[in-house]
Amino acid sequence: MKLTGTMMLLLAILVTGCSRSTRLGNPEYMPSNWLSMRYNAWQIKELPESYRNELSTLQLTLANERLGQYYNFYGNYTPEIQAKIKSTNLRLDQAFLDLAYSSTAILASLSPDMSGLAETNAERAAGIAVTNNAGRRMMRDDVNRLLLLDKPSMLSPFPVVQD
């Protein structure tokens, strides 16, 4: 019993441990706004140090700009600061997408599209779809046999339906 529990725990750790590496560079996990992210978010921690420093510098610049006259009068940042925000966001987006080609991501999944040793994820999904389809058709046949809908009744000694 203890061995089974230990094996299940190791399997769970293995599955959850591998899932984090597939997030590196994945557009689904890319933040929509880098400035609203907490500094300890994993997306920011995974960025190279130069980009983390650039984000910190931009956040300090924005904090100083909010204290300035332009922001207090217009309620918005200067056009130069807005351009800097846009360019920094674009660079951070590209840096995040480039993480898919980092050594960490590559070593974490040396065969990213393979489901097992012999088939890709698409081949596995197609095989499961074929199996499920056959299973549903067999289940319909079983239901028809259960409800006696598959052939005429044999209970009467006289033929009910002539072929």
Secondary structure, 3 states (H helix, E strand, C coil): CHHHHHHHHHHHHHHHHHHHHCCCCCHHHCCCCHHHCCCCCHHHHHCCHHHHHHHHHHHHHHHHHHCCHHHHHHCCCCHHHHHHHHHHHHHHHHHHHHHHHCHHHHHHCCCCCECCCCCEHHHHHHHHHHHHHHHHHHHHHHHHHHCCCCCCCCCCCCCCCCC
